Structures are given as structure tokens and as C-alpha cells.
Amino acid sequence: MSGKPLPIVVLVSGRGTNLQSIIDAIAAGEVPAAIRAVISNEAGAPALERARRAGIATEAVAHRDFPDREGFERALLHVVEGYAPQLIVLAGFMRILTRTFVDRYRGRIMNIHPSLLPRFPGLDTHRRALEAGVSEHGATVHFVTGELDAGPIIAQARVPVYPGDTPERLAARVLEHEHRILPRAIRWFAEGRLELRGDTVLLDGRPALEALDESPT
Ligand code: GRF
């Protein structure tokens, strides 16, 4: 690997298995990035412990300490900017970010969502997918814009839905793929191959989903 690693900040809220997949991929030399800090809105998030174990700086900005979303975001933005990231990764970050935050980092914030967007934005995606009777489900990495789980798509991974699946079994099947596509998307970005132009995601200069031969359902 040559050149300087891309400085990134990862925002988390919970257990942090996606964070772990990024930490591991960087440690394995697969992703030319360096996690400057892991920041959580939940001081007790297990993800922060994973970061500490990997020797990464951690911060907690507890949304409950602020009277409104704007106050929380101002504080969060301040902490994030202290680490001067070139990319912000939302890896199981469970707060909605407003336009003030998102526009400041347009084309430089990505999120992992456990469904084949545009299907099933929001919470509880695995249960909802089973209730809808889909035969295929999956995960999406996308650039974050002002709308919830609706930004331009970078990559998707598909998994089959089997008869008798439970939300837990389906979630585990999807999660394995999340752990592959999120580090891969960060690698593309760090290698300078990924770009948000208008509302189109370009990978190596071609629309990303076309380049991957995977179009959203
Ligand atoms: C993942 O399924 C992610 O797609 C969703 O929240 C979950 C977080 O899991 N946004 P983890 O904290 O990365 O283990």
C-alpha cells in the first residue's frame, strides 16, 4: 500500500460488528484508511470498547444531554471536526442527522443499511422483509443525504430468504455481507475510485451499480 491512509471517523450506537469489520480490514492491509476516532451517541456502546481494544480514540456525545437535535448535532459536528476526517462512516449509528450536518459532508458520509434500499428504509428491516414475503433481501451501502436511508447507492449485497426464516436468522445472513461490502466501499473511497457527482455514485468513472452489475430492485 502506498500513499497516506485516508483519515476516517466512524459513528456508532451499539454492538459494533461493522466497526470491527473495518478495524480488521485496515489491520489486514486491505483498506488504506486510518480510523482517527470512533464516536457514539451512547456512552455504553460495546462498539466503543472494540475501538479502545484496537487503540483507537473514542468519544461519546450523548444525544440525551441536549434539549434538541440541533444542539446535539452542533456538539457532534464539533467533535467530528476535531479529527479532520475525509470520510465519515455510519456503522450502526442510530440517530438521524439533519441537513446541516449532512450537507457539510456531502459525498463524504456513508451508511450501511440492512435492506436492499429503496425497500425497507428505517428500523426492523428483517421482520418487515419477512412479512412482505420477499424472496431476496440484503444490505446497502449508500452516501448519506438529508432523507432517511435514501441516499445514492454505492453497493448492495443480496441474500436469499429461506422458508422458515426468522428475523434473527435473516439478520445474521445479511450481517455477514454487511461486513464485506462496508470495508470494500471504504477501500474504494480511500483509493479515490468512488465519487458522488450530483446524485450519481461513480466507481472508476462509471455509475457504481452498473459497474457492479447489481441494480436495485
Ligand atoms: C447493522 O445491521 C447495520 O446495518 C444497522 O445496524 C446494525 C448495526 O450492527 N444500521 P453493528 O453495531 O455494526 O453490529
Residues whose N, C-alpha, C, O or C-beta is under 5 A from the ligand:
A	BS01	GRF	G14 R15 G16 T17 N18 L19 A91 G92 I112 H113 P114
